């Protein structure tokens, strides 16, 4: 039954807008005409209006199925401000019986036009029986990707929506999602029984968003604090994968005078609602959250989204970054990536059903490809969602602003395409690479592919090239991944054409995410760089002080401390305390003042603008651990017993003890050394450090390793530093 109304007039009357965005008007008209409708629209594109406006115009109550209680409350509040009380309601586990009775009374009276329900509430027998007697105008399934195991947020209860709709009564369905690959789209329509639905797909390109991936180093907390301090008062969201990390990071940010709050599913619902309201009302600048935060939150001016941990899928990443810059203004999206995090996520999958593990690993591979690539990030993201980005340089991602030199890979592409054909288009990229590089893996031997004449065709070429060749051949359209049989590489018509007449194929190599890489991102305009002139001056002063005190230079300050001084320019003893490896004990040394005086003079003479306000304070938890260790050593508790009591392994305990003595606190561990080590060994190691010009553990192991273990060397080094430096 078609329904004709002046939609622009209705939009103005109910929402105060004078024109629709993108496809909104066509989507709404399609629903008013009684047709099933599938909407694929990026975050910030105005999805909710597509079901809110028609619900106010049609007869009966529209049911909106949504996974998030926070989103329901947010949207019901917004509609209540525009219309009378009771026009919109929600039905979920947060309501008591009296509230539920009120909701049902408003629906019965015909007052309620829009009812938000969680899928779990929809399946309750009471609710099904009640809704059977209600005139339903249409069903809206929001966050529809939750139906698919290939979506980034699969929820089994979403699979039960169609049977429940059949019980309640037929009405048009509108399914909406902000992210869906071809596979997910097919899944949604099939599961909801709406394969004939009219489909509306908006562009996924968000030109105002800047994308960057940084190497995740041990200084990641510090990088984040510096970034936020350089964007004062701006709203941002930081996503972490674990609740524990969310709590820890929020605490660290608050310790550094940043208005931050934690948000995750483990908090009481009243606190979660309050946190969300504080963010919307700008009492809080930064929310540190697990992925549950932000879905459907209508805050247009989120200026940055930081991923502390790389997400489990590109769909999740796209949706979370999509919460930045919804007003079309600036939106900075930074993700921290390390291969260790990826291995951790992979490990989490063990024990899950095989099919689920398989899907999870495929999604992780896509995320890794995005993080490691040097190709335009926008091009890569849009390609993942089946959209072609025509430009080679978007001018708004780290890879485009700092492009790598392209190299010729025509020969590699020919080998790749021939391999895909030879192995009958029946394998994934990791198998293809093993085949090309001549690796006799179990799988290859099982398929007897080691006897194929093409096997090992690329074994003399740089192994690091094959991943970027595959990734960029996918973007260029020479190969594709099979949607139904996810991950299998197939050759396209363009690929066959290329083989007949090969031409130049220029690629960029992937980024090398070296685990030991300690510096900030080379593209990071927000980080200050080491001042080499000051570094030399500080090292000269250290040498002078060391000579006077008859101590090795590293005993005065470690290299890492000198480098940080030449980066952060501390000019008071208070500021010096924030330098890595410097604590109360070091600051009390008479020479400490000489260092800050030298830096102050240098800053004045060279007119240097310092970023002293960017000092990073650690939180008390770590300090408390150090206090407990110091107290236990004072009581002469054996070090291995201290480690057990604090839940640390022995090596981790030594890390903590080293940090304590290097920062200037004197500890006497002779009682433990006398128990576990031979006196001659202790003397040999002690003499080595007294004569060495470095405290490097590797150098000491090279020199002493045949007679002493690493732990023994570390223990005596602690004794030496404690006695000589403190």
C-alpha positions, 0 to 999 in steps of 0.5 A: 500500500503506497503512501504519498506525503510531502516528505520535505514538509514532514522533515521540516515539521518533525525534525526541523531540517529543510533537506534530506541527505543522500538517499534518505528521501528515496529510502523513506518513500520505498518504505512508505510504499510497503517495500522491504528495504536494505540500507547500507550507509556509513556512520554519520550518513543519517540512518536513524532518520530513515526509520524515525520519520516514516514511523511518525507518518505511518499508521501503527507502531514501528518496531526498531530492533537494536542491540544497544540499550545506550543507543535506545535511551539516546534516541528515545530522549532525542525524539521525546524532545521533538514530540510529545511524551510517549511517542517513542519508547524502549523495551529492554532489561533495564526497565522495571515492571511499572515502566513496562506497563506504562510502555504497553499502555501507551502502545495500546492507546495508539500514542507510541509510534516508535518502539525500540527493543533489544533482540532478547526482549523481542523473543520473550513470550509475554512481549510476542503475545502483546505485540501480536495484538498491536498494529505494526507499521514496519520492522527496522533492524538496526546494526543489521550486520550483527546477523552475520558471522562474517560481520564484526559484531555477530550476535546469535540472537539476531538469527532469531529475528525472522521467526519472531517477526513471522509470529508477531505478524507480517509488515515491511522490513528495513534493515540498516547497517553502517558496514557490510562486505558483499558476504555480510550483505548476502547473509543479512538479506538471506537470514531476514528473508528479504532477498527482493529488498530494494537496496540503497548503498551510499559511498563509504568514503569519509573525505574529512577523516585522516587515517594513520597507523603507528607502530605500537611501542612501550611508549604508547601511553605517552604518545597518546597523552602528548597527542591529547594535550596538543588537542586540548578540550577536543572530544575523543574516543580511545578503543581498547580490547580489554576492560582492564586496559580501559580502566588502566588507561583512563586512570593514567589520563586522569593522572595527567590532567585529562578529563577522561572516563572509562566505559565498558559492559562490566560497569553498572548501567547507571554509571554507563549512562552517566558516562555517556551523558557526561561525554555528550554534555562535554563534562568529559573530553575523552572516553576510553572504551571497549567497542561497545561505546559510541554505536548510535551516539549522536555526537557530531564533534568527536575530533579523534578516535584512537585504537590502542589495540588493532581491532579484530576486523576492518568492519569494526575499525571502519565503524569505530573510526566513523564516530569521528567528524560526523559533522564533516569537520576534522576527524583524526583516526590513529591506530597503534599496531604491533604483530604481538597484538595480532598473535594475541588475538589469534590465540584468543580464538583457540577453543572456538568452533573451527568454522568460527576460528577460520572466519576470525583468522580471515578477518584478522588477516584483512586488518593486518593487510590494512595496517602493514600496507603502504598503499593509500589507506582510503583506497584499501578501506573502500576496496574492502567494502567493494567500492573503487576509490579513483585517486592514487593519493587521497592527501589525507592519510599517513601513506599518502602524505609520506608516500614510499617509492614505487618499485616495478613488480611486473614479473612478480604479478605474472608469477602470481597470476600463473600460480593462481591458475596452476593451483586451480583458483582453490587456495588462499593467499598464504598457501599461494605465497608458500607455493611461489617461494618453494616452501614444502609445507604439510599442506603443499605436500598433501596436494603434491604441489611440490612437483609442479613446474611452477613451484618455487618460481619466486624463491630467489625474489625478496619474500617480503614482496609477495604480500604487497603484490597480492594486496595491490593486485586485488585493489587493481582488479587482477585477482579477487577473493571468492565471497562465498568461499572466503579467501580463495584467490581467483583470477579476473578477466583483467588478470587474464588480459594482463597475462596475454600482454603484461605491462608495467605494474608498480607497487609500494612495499609494506611497512616494516613493523619491527617489534624493537622499534623504539621511536615515535612514528616518522609521520608523527607531526605531534611528537618532539624529536631528539635534539642532537646538539643538546644530546652531545652537550649532555653526554659531555657533561655526563663524562665530566661528572663521571670522571670527577666521581670516578664512576662509569658514565652510565652510572650517572644517567643512562643513555635513555635518560639523556635522550629523553632530556634532549627531547623534553628539555626539563629545566627544573628538578621537578621536571627532571623526575618525569624523565625515564630512569630518573627518580627522587634518588637521582634528583637528590644527587648534587650533579642533577642541578648541573644537568637542568641548568645546562638545559635551561641555558641551552633553551634560552640561548636557542630560543626553544619552545618547550613542551613542559606541559607534556610531562607524563605522570604514571599512576599510583599502581606501578608506584605501589608495586615498587614500594612493596618491592623496596619494603620486602627487600628491606626485610630481606625477603628472598627475591624469588619469594617477592616475585611469587607474592607479586604475581611476577616471573623472576625476570619481570621482578628484575625489571622492576628492581632495575628501574628502582636502582636506576632511578636513584634508590639504593637497595641492598640485595647482598643477603640474596646474592650470598645465598644464590651465587658464588663469591668469585662470580660476584666479584668477576661480574662486579669488576667487569661493570666497574671497568666497562664503558657500557651497562649493556646486558648483551655486551656483558653476556658476550663477555661473561656468558660462558661462566655466568647466567643472564640472571646472575649478571643482572643481579650483580649489575643491580648491586653495582648500580645501587652502590655506585650511582646511589 
